[in-house]
Amino acid sequence: MVKQLSSLGDVTSKSLHSEDVTEEIIDIEAKITNLSALRVKFITLLNQATEVSDILKIEKELNRIQTELDSIEARRKTLKNQVAFSKINIALNQETIYGPLGYLGKGFIWVVGKLFVIK
């Protein structure tokens, strides 16, 4: 892709950057596994709870765990999409093409500029 874009004109500068997110994805997947197991334990506790206060505490904790799971899964999805797609920034500058009068004006300005050089 970069070679094809380079054929559009003269390349004045180019930089390529990549970021390895494999380790972060592995870490996120481990967190998802742990939180899912914790959620199963709390669901088991909820099924065994008899006191209303215990049920409320367990449901509050289940809600916190589910919120954290949703957040982490969204981050994992973002990282996997980041791996699938690349971001390319392009800045194109058009070279000024002078006509006959343009060269005459450019030469005149150059000559006038040289007249004011004091040595």
DSSP file (Angstrom, degrees, kcal/mol; ACC not computed):
  #  RESIDUE AA STRUCTURE BP1 BP2  ACC     N-H-->O    O-->H-N    N-H-->O    O-->H-N    TCO  KAPPA ALPHA  PHI   PSI    X-CA   Y-CA   Z-CA
    1    1 A M     >        0   0    0      0, 0.0     4,-2.2     0, 0.0     5,-0.2   0.000 360.0 360.0 360.0 -42.5    0.0    0.0    0.0
    2    2 A V  H  >  +     0   0    0      1,-0.2     4,-2.1     2,-0.2     5,-0.1   0.894 360.0  51.4 -64.3 -39.5    2.8    2.4    0.9
    3    3 A K  H  > S+     0   0    0      2,-0.2     4,-1.0     1,-0.2    -1,-0.2   0.907 109.2  50.5 -63.6 -41.4    4.5    1.7   -2.5
    4    4 A Q  H  4 S+     0   0    0      1,-0.2     3,-0.4     2,-0.2    -2,-0.2   0.905 112.1  46.8 -63.8 -40.8    1.3    2.4   -4.4
    5    5 A L  H >< S+     0   0    0     -4,-2.2     3,-1.6     1,-0.2     4,-0.2   0.850 105.9  59.9 -69.5 -32.9    0.9    5.7   -2.5
    6    6 A S  H >< S+     0   0    0     -4,-2.1     3,-1.2     1,-0.3    -1,-0.2   0.765  93.1  67.0 -65.4 -24.2    4.5    6.6   -3.1
    7    7 A S  T 3< S+     0   0    0     -4,-1.0    -1,-0.3    -3,-0.4    -2,-0.2   0.593  82.0  77.5 -73.8  -8.3    3.9    6.4   -6.9
    8    8 A L  T <  S-     0   0    0     -3,-1.6     2,-0.3    -4,-0.2    -1,-0.2   0.729 115.3 -47.8 -72.0 -20.9    1.6    9.4   -6.7
    9    9 A G  S <  S-     0   0    0     -3,-1.2     2,-0.4    -4,-0.2    -1,-0.1  -0.962  86.9 -33.1 177.8-165.2    4.6   11.8   -6.4
   10   10 A D        -     0   0    0     -2,-0.3     2,-0.6    -3,-0.1    -3,-0.1  -0.667  55.8-132.6 -80.8 128.6    7.9   12.4   -4.8
   11   11 A V        +     0   0    0     -2,-0.4     3,-0.1     1,-0.2    -1,-0.0  -0.719  25.4 178.5 -83.3 119.8    8.0   11.2   -1.2
   12   12 A T  S    S-     0   0    0     -2,-0.6     2,-0.3     1,-0.4    -1,-0.2   0.782  70.1  -2.6 -92.3 -30.9    9.5   14.0    1.0
   13   13 A S        -     0   0    0      2,-0.0    -1,-0.4     0, 0.0     2,-0.3  -0.982  61.7-176.4-157.0 153.2    9.1   12.1    4.3
   14   14 A K        +     0   0    0     -2,-0.3     2,-0.4    -3,-0.1    -3,-0.0  -0.985   1.7 179.2-151.5 137.2    7.7    8.8    5.4
   15   15 A S        -     0   0    0     -2,-0.3     2,-0.4     2,-0.0    -2,-0.0  -0.993   8.4-162.8-142.2 138.1    7.3    7.1    8.8
   16   16 A L        -     0   0    0     -2,-0.4     2,-0.4    72,-0.0    72,-0.1  -0.956  10.0-176.6-119.2 137.4    5.8    3.7    9.7
   17   17 A H        +     0   0    0     -2,-0.4     2,-0.3     2,-0.0    -2,-0.0  -0.998   3.5 177.6-136.6 135.2    4.7    2.8   13.3
   18   18 A S        -     0   0    0     -2,-0.4     2,-0.4    68,-0.1    -2,-0.0  -0.971  12.1-156.6-135.3 154.2    3.4   -0.4   14.6
   19   19 A E        -     0   0    0     -2,-0.3     2,-0.7     0, 0.0    -2,-0.0  -0.993  14.6-138.0-133.8 125.7    2.3   -1.5   18.1
   20   20 A D        +     0   0    0     -2,-0.4     4,-0.2     1,-0.1     3,-0.2  -0.742  25.1 171.6 -85.9 116.5    2.2   -5.1   19.3
   21   21 A V     >  +     0   0    0     -2,-0.7     4,-2.3     1,-0.1     5,-0.2   0.231  46.8 106.2-107.6  11.7   -0.9   -5.6   21.4
   22   22 A T  H  > S+     0   0    0      1,-0.2     4,-2.3     2,-0.2     5,-0.2   0.917  80.2  49.0 -58.2 -46.4   -0.6   -9.4   21.7
   23   23 A E  H  > S+     0   0    0      1,-0.2     4,-2.3     2,-0.2    -1,-0.2   0.897 111.3  49.7 -63.4 -40.6    0.4   -9.2   25.4
   24   24 A E  H  > S+     0   0    0      2,-0.2     4,-2.5     1,-0.2    -1,-0.2   0.892 110.0  50.8 -66.1 -38.9   -2.4   -6.8   26.3
   25   25 A I  H  X S+     0   0    0     -4,-2.3     4,-2.5     2,-0.2    -2,-0.2   0.912 110.3  49.6 -64.5 -41.8   -5.0   -9.1   24.5
   26   26 A I  H  X S+     0   0    0     -4,-2.3     4,-1.8     2,-0.2    -2,-0.2   0.913 111.9  48.8 -62.3 -42.5   -3.7  -12.1   26.5
   27   27 A D  H  X S+     0   0    0     -4,-2.3     4,-2.0     1,-0.2    -2,-0.2   0.910 111.7  49.1 -62.9 -43.3   -3.9  -10.2   29.7
   28   28 A I  H  X S+     0   0    0     -4,-2.5     4,-2.4     1,-0.2    -2,-0.2   0.901 109.2  51.9 -64.5 -41.1   -7.5   -9.1   28.9
   29   29 A E  H  X S+     0   0    0     -4,-2.5     4,-2.1     1,-0.2    -1,-0.2   0.859 108.4  51.6 -65.6 -34.0   -8.5  -12.6   28.1
   30   30 A A  H  X S+     0   0    0     -4,-1.8     4,-2.4     2,-0.2    -1,-0.2   0.905 109.9  49.5 -66.7 -41.0   -7.2  -13.8   31.4
   31   31 A K  H  X S+     0   0    0     -4,-2.0     4,-2.8     1,-0.2     5,-0.2   0.903 109.7  51.4 -63.6 -40.5   -9.2  -11.1   33.2
   32   32 A I  H  X S+     0   0    0     -4,-2.4     4,-2.3     2,-0.2    -1,-0.2   0.914 110.3  49.0 -62.8 -42.6  -12.3  -12.1   31.3
   33   33 A T  H  X S+     0   0    0     -4,-2.1     4,-2.0     2,-0.2    -2,-0.2   0.931 113.8  46.0 -61.7 -46.1  -11.8  -15.8   32.3
   34   34 A N  H  X S+     0   0    0     -4,-2.4     4,-2.3     1,-0.2    -2,-0.2   0.916 113.9  47.3 -65.2 -44.0  -11.3  -14.8   36.0
   35   35 A L  H  X S+     0   0    0     -4,-2.8     4,-2.4     1,-0.2    -1,-0.2   0.871 110.5  52.8 -67.0 -35.7  -14.2  -12.5   36.1
   36   36 A S  H  X S+     0   0    0     -4,-2.3     4,-1.9    -5,-0.2    -1,-0.2   0.911 110.4  47.4 -65.0 -41.3  -16.5  -15.0   34.4
   37   37 A A  H  X S+     0   0    0     -4,-2.0     4,-1.9     2,-0.2    -2,-0.2   0.900 112.0  50.4 -65.2 -40.5  -15.5  -17.6   37.0
   38   38 A L  H  X S+     0   0    0     -4,-2.3     4,-2.2     1,-0.2    -2,-0.2   0.891 107.9  53.4 -64.2 -39.4  -16.1  -15.1   39.8
   39   39 A R  H  X S+     0   0    0     -4,-2.4     4,-2.2     1,-0.2    -1,-0.2   0.902 106.7  52.1 -62.3 -41.4  -19.6  -14.3   38.4
   40   40 A V  H  X S+     0   0    0     -4,-1.9     4,-2.0     2,-0.2    -1,-0.2   0.905 109.0  50.6 -61.7 -41.2  -20.5  -18.0   38.4
   41   41 A K  H  X S+     0   0    0     -4,-1.9     4,-2.3     1,-0.2    -2,-0.2   0.911 110.8  48.2 -63.2 -42.1  -19.5  -18.2   42.1
   42   42 A F  H  X S+     0   0    0     -4,-2.2     4,-2.6     2,-0.2    -1,-0.2   0.856 108.9  53.3 -68.6 -33.6  -21.6  -15.2   43.0
   43   43 A I  H  X S+     0   0    0     -4,-2.2     4,-2.1     2,-0.2    -1,-0.2   0.896 109.1  49.9 -65.3 -38.9  -24.6  -16.6   41.0
   44   44 A T  H  X S+     0   0    0     -4,-2.0     4,-1.2     2,-0.2    -2,-0.2   0.922 111.7  48.1 -63.0 -44.1  -24.3  -19.8   43.1
   45   45 A L  H  X S+     0   0    0     -4,-2.3     4,-1.4     1,-0.2     3,-0.3   0.897 109.4  53.7 -62.4 -39.8  -24.2  -17.7   46.3
   46   46 A L  H  < S+     0   0    0     -4,-2.6     3,-0.3     1,-0.2    -1,-0.2   0.898 106.6  51.4 -62.5 -40.6  -27.2  -15.8   45.1
   47   47 A N  H  < S+     0   0    0     -4,-2.1    -1,-0.2     1,-0.2    -2,-0.2   0.777 114.6  43.9 -66.8 -25.8  -29.2  -19.0   44.6
   48   48 A Q  H  < S+     0   0    0     -4,-1.2    -1,-0.2    -3,-0.3    -2,-0.2   0.630  90.1 107.5 -92.9 -15.7  -28.3  -20.1   48.1
   49   49 A A     <  +     0   0    0     -4,-1.4     3,-0.0    -3,-0.3    -3,-0.0  -0.342  35.8 173.1 -69.6 143.0  -28.9  -16.8   49.9
   50   50 A T        +     0   0    0     -2,-0.0     2,-0.3     0, 0.0    -1,-0.1   0.619  54.3  82.7-119.2 -26.3  -32.0  -16.5   52.0
   51   51 A E  S  > S-     0   0    0      1,-0.1     4,-2.3     2,-0.0     5,-0.2  -0.628  72.2-137.8 -84.9 139.4  -31.6  -13.1   53.7
   52   52 A V  H  > S+     0   0    0     -2,-0.3     4,-2.5     1,-0.2     5,-0.2   0.892 105.0  54.0 -62.1 -40.4  -32.7  -10.0   51.7
   53   53 A S  H  > S+     0   0    0      1,-0.2     4,-2.0     2,-0.2    -1,-0.2   0.891 109.5  47.9 -63.2 -39.0  -29.6   -8.1   52.8
   54   54 A D  H  > S+     0   0    0      2,-0.2     4,-2.6     1,-0.2     5,-0.2   0.910 110.5  51.6 -66.2 -42.2  -27.4  -10.9   51.5
   55   55 A I  H  X S+     0   0    0     -4,-2.3     4,-2.6     1,-0.2    -2,-0.2   0.915 110.3  49.0 -60.8 -43.5  -29.3  -11.0   48.2
   56   56 A L  H  X S+     0   0    0     -4,-2.5     4,-2.1     2,-0.2    -1,-0.2   0.906 112.1  48.0 -64.0 -42.1  -28.9   -7.2   47.8
   57   57 A K  H  X S+     0   0    0     -4,-2.0     4,-2.2     2,-0.2    -2,-0.2   0.919 113.4  47.3 -64.1 -43.5  -25.1   -7.3   48.5
   58   58 A I  H  X S+     0   0    0     -4,-2.6     4,-2.6     1,-0.2    -2,-0.2   0.911 112.0  49.7 -66.3 -42.0  -24.6  -10.2   46.1
   59   59 A E  H  X S+     0   0    0     -4,-2.6     4,-2.2    -5,-0.2    -1,-0.2   0.878 109.6  52.3 -64.4 -36.6  -26.6   -8.6   43.3
   60   60 A K  H  X S+     0   0    0     -4,-2.1     4,-1.9     2,-0.2    -2,-0.2   0.924 112.0  45.5 -63.2 -43.9  -24.6   -5.4   43.8
   61   61 A E  H  X S+     0   0    0     -4,-2.2     4,-2.5     2,-0.2    -2,-0.2   0.886 111.1  52.8 -68.0 -38.7  -21.4   -7.3   43.4
   62   62 A L  H  X S+     0   0    0     -4,-2.6     4,-2.5     1,-0.2    -1,-0.2   0.891 108.4  51.2 -61.8 -39.6  -22.7   -9.2   40.4
   63   63 A N  H  X S+     0   0    0     -4,-2.2     4,-2.3     2,-0.2    -2,-0.2   0.907 110.2  48.9 -63.8 -42.3  -23.6   -5.9   38.8
   64   64 A R  H  X S+     0   0    0     -4,-1.9     4,-2.3     2,-0.2    -2,-0.2   0.922 112.4  48.2 -63.2 -44.5  -20.1   -4.6   39.4
   65   65 A I  H  X S+     0   0    0     -4,-2.5     4,-2.6     1,-0.2    -2,-0.2   0.916 111.9  49.1 -62.7 -44.2  -18.5   -7.7   38.0
   66   66 A Q  H  X S+     0   0    0     -4,-2.5     4,-2.6     2,-0.2    -1,-0.2   0.893 110.4  51.1 -64.6 -39.5  -20.8   -7.6   34.9
   67   67 A T  H  X S+     0   0    0     -4,-2.3     4,-2.1     2,-0.2    -1,-0.2   0.920 112.0  46.7 -62.6 -43.8  -20.0   -3.9   34.3
   68   68 A E  H  X S+     0   0    0     -4,-2.3     4,-2.5     2,-0.2    -2,-0.2   0.901 111.7  51.4 -65.5 -40.6  -16.2   -4.7   34.5
   69   69 A L  H  X S+     0   0    0     -4,-2.6     4,-2.7     2,-0.2     5,-0.2   0.924 109.5  49.8 -60.7 -45.2  -16.6   -7.6   32.2
   70   70 A D  H  X S+     0   0    0     -4,-2.6     4,-1.9     1,-0.2    -1,-0.2   0.904 111.9  48.7 -61.0 -41.5  -18.5   -5.5   29.6
   71   71 A S  H  X S+     0   0    0     -4,-2.1     4,-1.8     2,-0.2    -2,-0.2   0.922 113.2  45.9 -64.8 -45.2  -15.8   -2.9   29.8
   72   72 A I  H  X S+     0   0    0     -4,-2.5     4,-2.3     1,-0.2    -2,-0.2   0.889 111.6  51.7 -67.5 -39.2  -12.9   -5.4   29.4
   73   73 A E  H  X S+     0   0    0     -4,-2.7     4,-2.2     1,-0.2    -1,-0.2   0.866 108.2  52.2 -66.3 -34.8  -14.7   -7.2   26.5
   74   74 A A  H  X S+     0   0    0     -4,-1.9     4,-2.2    -5,-0.2    -1,-0.2   0.897 109.5  49.6 -65.5 -39.5  -15.2   -3.8   24.7
   75   75 A R  H  X S+     0   0    0     -4,-1.8     4,-2.4     2,-0.2    -2,-0.2   0.907 110.1  50.9 -64.9 -41.6  -11.4   -3.1   25.1
   76   76 A R  H  X S+     0   0    0     -4,-2.3     4,-2.5     1,-0.2    -2,-0.2   0.919 109.8  49.8 -61.6 -43.5  -10.6   -6.6   23.7
   77   77 A K  H  X S+     0   0    0     -4,-2.2     4,-2.1     1,-0.2    -1,-0.2   0.909 110.4  50.5 -62.0 -42.2  -12.9   -6.0   20.7
   78   78 A T  H  X S+     0   0    0     -4,-2.2     4,-2.0     1,-0.2    -2,-0.2   0.918 111.2  48.2 -61.5 -44.4  -11.2   -2.6   20.1
   79   79 A L  H  X S+     0   0    0     -4,-2.4     4,-1.7     2,-0.2    -2,-0.2   0.894 110.3  50.9 -65.4 -40.0   -7.7   -4.2   20.2
   80   80 A K  H  X S+     0   0    0     -4,-2.5     4,-1.4     1,-0.2    -1,-0.2   0.880 111.3  48.2 -66.7 -36.2   -8.7   -7.0   17.9
   81   81 A N  H  X S+     0   0    0     -4,-2.1     4,-1.7     2,-0.2    -1,-0.2   0.861 107.2  57.0 -68.0 -35.0  -10.1   -4.5   15.4
   82   82 A Q  H  < S+     0   0    0     -4,-2.0    -2,-0.2     1,-0.2    -1,-0.2   0.864 106.6  49.4 -63.4 -35.5   -6.9   -2.5   15.8
   83   83 A V  H  < S+     0   0    0     -4,-1.7    -1,-0.2     1,-0.2    -2,-0.2   0.863 110.8  50.3 -69.4 -36.0   -4.9   -5.6   14.7
   84   84 A A  H  < S+     0   0    0     -4,-1.4     2,-0.3    -5,-0.1    -2,-0.2   0.772 113.5  45.3 -75.8 -26.2   -7.2   -6.1   11.7
   85   85 A F     <  -     0   0    0     -4,-1.7     2,-0.3    -5,-0.1    -1,-0.0  -0.890  67.2-150.4-122.8 150.2   -6.9   -2.5   10.4
   86   86 A S        -     0   0    0     -2,-0.3     2,-0.5   -68,-0.0    -3,-0.1  -0.857  15.1-132.3-114.4 153.0   -4.1   -0.1    9.9
   87   87 A K        -     0   0    0     -2,-0.3     2,-0.5    -5,-0.1    -5,-0.0  -0.911  21.6-171.5-107.4 128.3   -4.2    3.7   10.1
   88   88 A I        -     0   0    0     -2,-0.5     2,-0.5   -72,-0.1   -72,-0.0  -0.980   6.1-164.8-123.7 125.0   -2.5    5.6    7.3
   89   89 A N        -     0   0    0     -2,-0.5     2,-0.4     2,-0.0    -2,-0.0  -0.929  11.5-173.6-106.8 131.1   -2.0    9.4    7.4
   90   90 A I        -     0   0    0     -2,-0.5     2,-0.5     2,-0.0    -2,-0.0  -0.985  12.7-170.5-128.3 132.8   -1.2   11.1    4.1
   91   91 A A        -     0   0    0     -2,-0.4     2,-0.5     2,-0.0    -2,-0.0  -0.983  11.6-168.3-120.6 119.2   -0.2   14.7    3.4
   92   92 A L        -     0   0    0     -2,-0.5     2,-0.4     2,-0.0    -2,-0.0  -0.909   2.8-167.9-110.2 132.3    0.0   15.6   -0.3
   93   93 A N        -     0   0    0     -2,-0.5     2,-0.5     0, 0.0    -2,-0.0  -0.970  17.7-134.4-118.9 133.3    1.5   18.9   -1.5
   94   94 A Q        -     0   0    0     -2,-0.4     2,-0.3     1,-0.0    -2,-0.0  -0.725  21.1-125.8 -88.1 131.5    1.0   20.1   -5.0
   95   95 A E        -     0   0    0     -2,-0.5     2,-0.4     1,-0.1    -1,-0.0  -0.570  28.1-114.0 -75.3 135.0    4.2   21.4   -6.6
   96   96 A T        -     0   0    0     -2,-0.3     2,-0.6     1,-0.0    -1,-0.1  -0.553  28.2-160.4 -72.5 126.4    3.8   25.0   -8.0
   97   97 A I        -     0   0    0     -2,-0.4     2,-0.3    -3,-0.0     5,-0.0  -0.939   9.2-151.5-111.7 115.3    4.0   25.0  -11.8
   98   98 A Y        -     0   0    0     -2,-0.6    -2,-0.0     4,-0.1     0, 0.0  -0.621   1.4-145.3 -87.9 142.3    4.8   28.4  -13.2
   99   99 A G     >  -     0   0    0     -2,-0.3     4,-2.1     1,-0.0     5,-0.2  -0.260  46.0 -80.0 -85.9-174.6    3.7   29.6  -16.6
  100  100 A P  H  > S+     0   0    0      0, 0.0     4,-1.6     0, 0.0     5,-0.1   0.900 134.2  44.4 -57.8 -43.2    5.8   31.9  -18.7
  101  101 A L  H  > S+     0   0    0      1,-0.2     4,-2.5     2,-0.2     5,-0.2   0.824 108.8  58.7 -71.9 -30.0    4.8   35.0  -16.8
  102  102 A G  H  > S+     0   0    0      2,-0.2     4,-2.5     1,-0.2    -1,-0.2   0.913 106.2  47.1 -64.4 -42.7    5.2   33.2  -13.5
  103  103 A Y  H  X S+     0   0    0     -4,-2.1     4,-2.5     2,-0.2    -1,-0.2   0.882 111.4  52.1 -65.6 -37.6    8.9   32.5  -14.2
  104  104 A L  H  X S+     0   0    0     -4,-1.6     4,-2.3    -5,-0.2    -2,-0.2   0.928 112.3  45.1 -63.3 -45.1    9.4   36.1  -15.2
  105  105 A G  H  X S+     0   0    0     -4,-2.5     4,-2.4     2,-0.2    -2,-0.2   0.894 112.7  50.9 -65.2 -40.6    7.9   37.3  -12.0
  106  106 A K  H  X S+     0   0    0     -4,-2.5     4,-1.8     1,-0.2    -2,-0.2   0.906 112.0  47.4 -63.8 -42.1    9.9   34.8   -9.9
  107  107 A G  H  X S+     0   0    0     -4,-2.5     4,-2.4     2,-0.2    -2,-0.2   0.891 110.7  51.8 -66.1 -39.7   13.1   35.9  -11.6
  108  108 A F  H  X S+     0   0    0     -4,-2.3     4,-2.6     1,-0.2     5,-0.2   0.919 110.0  48.5 -63.1 -44.2   12.2   39.6  -11.1
  109  109 A I  H  X S+     0   0    0     -4,-2.4     4,-2.2     1,-0.2    -1,-0.2   0.877 110.8  51.6 -64.3 -37.1   11.6   39.0   -7.4
  110  110 A W  H  X S+     0   0    0     -4,-1.8     4,-1.8     2,-0.2    -2,-0.2   0.924 111.0  47.3 -65.0 -44.4   14.9   37.1   -7.1
  111  111 A V  H  X S+     0   0    0     -4,-2.4     4,-1.4     2,-0.2    -2,-0.2   0.925 112.6  48.6 -63.8 -45.2   16.8   40.0   -8.8
  112  112 A V  H  X S+     0   0    0     -4,-2.6     4,-0.9     1,-0.2     3,-0.2   0.898 109.7  53.3 -62.7 -39.8   15.2   42.6   -6.6
  113  113 A G  H >< S+     0   0    0     -4,-2.2     3,-0.5     1,-0.2    -1,-0.2   0.876 107.0  51.6 -62.0 -37.7   16.0   40.5   -3.5
  114  114 A K  H >< S+     0   0    0     -4,-1.8     3,-1.1     1,-0.2    -1,-0.2   0.792 101.4  62.5 -70.0 -28.1   19.7   40.3   -4.6
  115  115 A L  H 3< S+     0   0    0     -4,-1.4    -1,-0.2     1,-0.2    -2,-0.2   0.792 101.7  51.6 -66.8 -27.5   19.8   44.2   -4.9
  116  116 A F  T << S+     0   0    0     -4,-0.9     2,-0.6    -3,-0.5    -1,-0.2   0.332  79.8 113.8 -95.0   8.0   19.1   44.6   -1.2
  117  117 A V    <   -     0   0    0     -3,-1.1     2,-0.5    -4,-0.1    -3,-0.0  -0.697  53.6-156.8 -80.7 122.6   21.8   42.3    0.0
  118  118 A I              0   0    0     -2,-0.6    -2,-0.1     1,-0.1    -3,-0.0  -0.880 360.0 360.0-104.6 128.2   24.3   44.3    1.9
  119  119 A K              0   0    0     -2,-0.5    -1,-0.1     0, 0.0    -2,-0.0   0.369 360.0 360.0-118.2 360.0   27.8   42.9    2.2
